[in-house]
Amino acid sequence: MKRLRRLGLRGNVLQKVPVVVNSLSSLEILDLGFNDILELGCSDFVNLTSLKELYLQYNYIRKLKRCVFQNQNVLKILSINSNMLLELGGVFETRLQKLQFLDMTRNEIPNFPNGSFKGLESLQHLYMDKLYTTVNVFDGLHNLRSLSVYLPFEMIRFKGLHELRNLTIYMGVPEGFNGTYANNYKGLMELPSVRNITIICKSFHFEFPLYIPSYYLHKMRHLEHFTAVNFYIEEPHLDTFMYAHNLKSLSIRASFLTGMSPEHFQAMSNLEVLDLSENALRTLDFLEANLTSLRCLIVSQNELTVLNESVFQSLPALTYLDLSDNPLTCDCSNAGFLLWALSSEQTQLTRGYNQPCTYPLSEKRTMLLDFDVRSCWMDSNFLCFISTSSIVLFTLLASFSYHFLRWQLVYAYYLFMALLYDMRERKNNEQHRYDAFISYNVKDEEWVHREMLPALEDERGWKICLHHRDFQPGKPIIENITEAIYSSRKTICVISRPYLESEWCSREIQMASFRLFDENKDVLILLFMEDLLDHQLSPYYRMRKMVKKSTYLSWPKAGQNTDVFWQNVHRALEKGQP
């Protein structure tokens, strides 16, 4: 037993250090962690002059006596974390010149007097809890390389730590604190050799923004790794990392960032790892960020839905991409990014086949990289082809129809309207309200009132329908014309040169001719006010055809008797009379 070098007694419910331990003078490693030790005596380790590692974590030790480690001249590692320490008793002021590692976290020490560690000249790694007296507490630690400490928000000072390489700061914002805070980080300017900085805020400060002025980091010429957790609630100032030319790793996590401007990364041409997880990022904008050396990008647990593949194509060295736990959309808006992720031989998208789609709901059971992007490209190309072809074809047909089939289309429209009206009238089985509808040009209106109306209405009592007298106000003209034609037994067309040149007169005779062909009855009476040549009727194909096949009436020339003319009109109106 006297030659024993390593002894582990953890988890044995020991309430004090066993006496037999003090007799093991060759012991180099002693583990007394996870016991119920309440107190350490001056004689507990007095004979352990070869002890190099001592573990006392997770006990109930309340205080240390100055003499506890009096003979441990070669002790290098001391772990006394997770106890109930209230005071150090000056134990580190004159002893333990060889100690390199000291862990004192999770204790209840209310304050550390200045010079509490001045006897630890060889200490390289120090981990401690809340530190309320910070001005000169680190005096004597000229070789300290790593420091992890919980500091009050009001003051951060690291005077004398010229060899410090790794710094982890746990901090809290006092409730109701509303003072200025920019000067509280001046201690960072005292660390020219630091390479790694981690700042973790333990308290909620949504309405209290924190930031580190860029000129505080300007002194850190060798800074390579910067981590901030729950620190920023908005984008850092654009000049925060202006002088961080050697930065290789940047991590801003568990904050409230909604975006990062490319200007933040202009000086980071050597950045290799960027971690922006647990934020509220909605977009990624690295197109002009100068991240030519970035190998690892972590943006998990954000609010990213649609991504642009060009953002990742602008990162030539990217080999690892973490987009997990983002509400990514699995539709054609992400087709470009998904195609890039599937085809990239350089970049690995972690958990791509295990991350479910968030939108749309129909794709919720589909994994991100299982979404078929080929349908997007096929559909878009096909739709473009169909749409452009349809537009071209429609334009050609519209131009052709307007140029060659203009009047045929107009005629077809009126035929259709007349057919609808005729079907409705037949369904209602309504009787004709008029004996005749007179279709005439306004230039022949005087003749109609002077000659026709007296001869038809006054002498014979025929009920005549006229535009100005019987059309219903407010109703579309085409409906009035259709109703007048189908509400009359006959349609009398008073044809003259002005009549043939009138658009509305042309529509009236077209509608009447359709009724003639539809009902196959003699419902149309043509009255020619003057002699017309055959070529003048050529644009009106159906009228020309009717004139050639059917009898029509011509108004007598000046000086001729008109009685025969009106007798023929009366005879035509009587034909088909019930």
Secondary structure as the mmCIF struct_conf table of DSSP 4:
data_model
#
loop_
_struct_conf.conf_type_id
_struct_conf.id
_struct_conf.beg_label_comp_id
_struct_conf.beg_label_asym_id
_struct_conf.beg_label_seq_id
_struct_conf.end_label_comp_id
_struct_conf.end_label_asym_id
_struct_conf.end_label_seq_id
TURN_TY1_P TURN_TY1_P1 LYS A 2 ARG A 3
STRN STRN1 ARG A 6 GLY A 8
TURN_TY1_P TURN_TY1_P2 ARG A 10 GLY A 11
BEND BEND1 ASN A 12 ASN A 12
BEND BEND2 GLN A 15 LYS A 16
HELX_RH_3T_P HELX_RH_3T_P1 VAL A 19 SER A 23
TURN_TY1_P TURN_TY1_P3 SER A 25 SER A 26
STRN STRN2 ILE A 29 ASP A 31
BEND BEND3 PHE A 34 ASN A 35
TURN_TY1_P TURN_TY1_P4 CYS A 42 SER A 43
BEND BEND4 ASP A 44 PHE A 45
TURN_TY1_P TURN_TY1_P5 VAL A 46 ASN A 47
TURN_TY1_P TURN_TY1_P6 THR A 49 SER A 50
STRN STRN3 GLU A 53 TYR A 55
BEND BEND5 TYR A 58 ASN A 59
STRN STRN4 LYS A 63 LYS A 63
TURN_TY1_P TURN_TY1_P7 ARG A 66 ASN A 71
TURN_TY1_P TURN_TY1_P8 ASN A 73 VAL A 74
STRN STRN5 ILE A 77 SER A 79
BEND BEND6 SER A 82 ASN A 83
STRN STRN6 GLU A 87 GLU A 87
TURN_TY1_P TURN_TY1_P9 GLY A 89 PHE A 92
BEND BEND7 GLU A 93 ARG A 95
TURN_TY1_P TURN_TY1_P10 GLN A 97 LYS A 98
STRN STRN7 PHE A 101 ASP A 103
BEND BEND8 ARG A 106 ARG A 106
TURN_TY1_P TURN_TY1_P11 ASN A 114 GLY A 119
TURN_TY1_P TURN_TY1_P12 GLU A 121 SER A 122
STRN STRN8 HIS A 125 LYS A 130
BEND BEND9 TYR A 132 TYR A 132
BEND BEND10 VAL A 135 ASN A 136
TURN_TY1_P TURN_TY1_P13 VAL A 137 GLY A 140
TURN_TY1_P TURN_TY1_P14 HIS A 142 ASN A 143
STRN STRN9 SER A 146 LEU A 151
TURN_TY1_P TURN_TY1_P15 PHE A 153 GLU A 154
TURN_TY1_P TURN_TY1_P16 LYS A 159 GLY A 160
TURN_TY1_P TURN_TY1_P17 HIS A 162 GLU A 163
STRN STRN10 ASN A 166 MET A 171
HELX_LH_PP_P HELX_LH_PP_P1 VAL A 173 PRO A 174
TURN_TY1_P TURN_TY1_P18 GLU A 175 GLY A 176
BEND BEND11 GLY A 179 GLY A 179
HELX_RH_3T_P HELX_RH_3T_P2 ALA A 182 GLU A 190
TURN_TY1_P TURN_TY1_P19 PRO A 192 SER A 193
STRN STRN11 ASN A 196 CYS A 201
BEND BEND12 SER A 203 SER A 203
TURN_TY1_P TURN_TY1_P20 PHE A 206 GLU A 207
BEND BEND13 PHE A 208 PHE A 208
HELX_RH_AL_P HELX_RH_AL_P1 SER A 214 LEU A 217
TURN_TY1_P TURN_TY1_P21 HIS A 218 LYS A 219
TURN_TY1_P TURN_TY1_P22 ARG A 221 HIS A 222
STRN STRN12 HIS A 225 VAL A 229
BEND BEND14 ASN A 230 ASN A 230
BEND BEND15 ILE A 233 GLU A 234
HELX_LH_PP_P HELX_LH_PP_P2 GLU A 235 HIS A 237
TURN_TY1_P TURN_TY1_P23 LEU A 238 TYR A 243
TURN_TY1_P TURN_TY1_P24 HIS A 245 ASN A 246
STRN STRN13 SER A 249 ARG A 253
BEND BEND16 ALA A 254 SER A 255
HELX_RH_3T_P HELX_RH_3T_P3 PRO A 262 PHE A 265
TURN_TY1_P TURN_TY1_P25 GLN A 266 ALA A 267
TURN_TY1_P TURN_TY1_P26 SER A 269 ASN A 270
STRN STRN14 VAL A 273 ASP A 275
BEND BEND17 GLU A 278 ASN A 279
TURN_TY1_P TURN_TY1_P27 LEU A 287 GLU A 288
BEND BEND18 ALA A 289 ALA A 289
TURN_TY1_P TURN_TY1_P28 THR A 292 SER A 293
STRN STRN15 CYS A 296 ILE A 298
BEND BEND19 GLN A 301 ASN A 302
HELX_RH_AL_P HELX_RH_AL_P2 GLU A 309 GLN A 313
TURN_TY1_P TURN_TY1_P29 SER A 314 SER A 314
TURN_TY1_P TURN_TY1_P30 PRO A 316 ALA A 317
STRN STRN16 TYR A 320 ASP A 322
TURN_TY1_P TURN_TY1_P31 SER A 324 ASP A 325
STRN STRN17 THR A 329 THR A 329
BEND BEND20 ASP A 331 ASP A 331
HELX_RH_3T_P HELX_RH_3T_P4 CYS A 332 ASN A 334
HELX_RH_AL_P HELX_RH_AL_P3 ALA A 335 SER A 343
BEND BEND21 GLU A 345 GLN A 346
STRN STRN18 GLN A 348 THR A 350
TURN_TY1_P TURN_TY1_P32 ARG A 351 ASN A 354
HELX_LH_PP_P HELX_LH_PP_P3 GLN A 355 GLN A 355
STRN STRN19 PRO A 356 PRO A 356
HELX_LH_PP_P HELX_LH_PP_P4 CYS A 357 CYS A 357
STRN STRN20 TYR A 359 TYR A 359
BEND BEND22 PRO A 360 PRO A 360
HELX_RH_3T_P HELX_RH_3T_P5 LEU A 361 GLU A 363
TURN_TY1_P TURN_TY1_P33 LYS A 364 ARG A 365
BEND BEND23 THR A 366 THR A 366
STRN STRN21 MET A 367 MET A 367
HELX_RH_3T_P HELX_RH_3T_P6 LEU A 368 ASP A 370
BEND BEND24 PHE A 371 PHE A 371
HELX_RH_AL_P HELX_RH_AL_P4 ARG A 374 PHE A 404
BEND BEND25 LEU A 405 LEU A 405
HELX_RH_AL_P HELX_RH_AL_P5 ARG A 406 ASN A 428
TURN_TY1_P TURN_TY1_P34 ASN A 429 ASN A 429
HELX_LH_PP_P HELX_LH_PP_P5 GLU A 430 HIS A 432
BEND BEND26 ARG A 433 ARG A 433
STRN STRN22 TYR A 434 SER A 439
HELX_RH_3T_P HELX_RH_3T_P7 VAL A 442 ASP A 444
HELX_RH_AL_P HELX_RH_AL_P6 GLU A 445 TRP A 447
HELX_RH_PI_P HELX_RH_PI_P1 VAL A 448 MET A 452
HELX_RH_AL_P HELX_RH_AL_P7 LEU A 453 LEU A 453
HELX_RH_PI_P HELX_RH_PI_P2 PRO A 454 ASP A 458
TURN_TY1_P TURN_TY1_P35 GLU A 459 ARG A 460
STRN STRN23 ILE A 464 CYS A 465
HELX_RH_AL_P HELX_RH_AL_P8 HIS A 467 ASP A 470
BEND BEND27 PHE A 471 PHE A 471
HELX_LH_PP_P HELX_LH_PP_P6 GLN A 472 GLN A 472
TURN_TY1_P TURN_TY1_P36 PRO A 473 GLY A 474
BEND BEND28 LYS A 475 LYS A 475
HELX_RH_AL_P HELX_RH_AL_P9 ILE A 477 TYR A 486
TURN_TY1_P TURN_TY1_P37 SER A 487 SER A 487
STRN STRN24 SER A 488 ILE A 495
HELX_RH_AL_P HELX_RH_AL_P10 ARG A 497 GLU A 501
HELX_RH_AL_P HELX_RH_AL_P11 GLU A 503 GLU A 519
TURN_TY1_P TURN_TY1_P38 ASN A 520 ASN A 520
BEND BEND29 LYS A 521 LYS A 521
STRN STRN25 LEU A 524 PHE A 528
BEND BEND30 MET A 529 GLU A 530
HELX_RH_3T_P HELX_RH_3T_P8 ASP A 534 GLN A 536
BEND BEND31 LEU A 537 LEU A 537
TURN_TY1_P TURN_TY1_P39 SER A 538 PRO A 539
HELX_RH_AL_P HELX_RH_AL_P12 TYR A 541 LYS A 549
BEND BEND32 SER A 550 SER A 550
STRN STRN26 LEU A 553 SER A 554
HELX_LH_PP_P HELX_LH_PP_P7 TRP A 555 LYS A 557
TURN_TY1_P TURN_TY1_P40 ALA A 558 GLY A 559
BEND BEND33 GLN A 560 GLN A 560
HELX_RH_AL_P HELX_RH_AL_P13 ASP A 563 GLU A 574
TURN_TY1_P TURN_TY1_P41 LYS A 575 GLY A 576
#
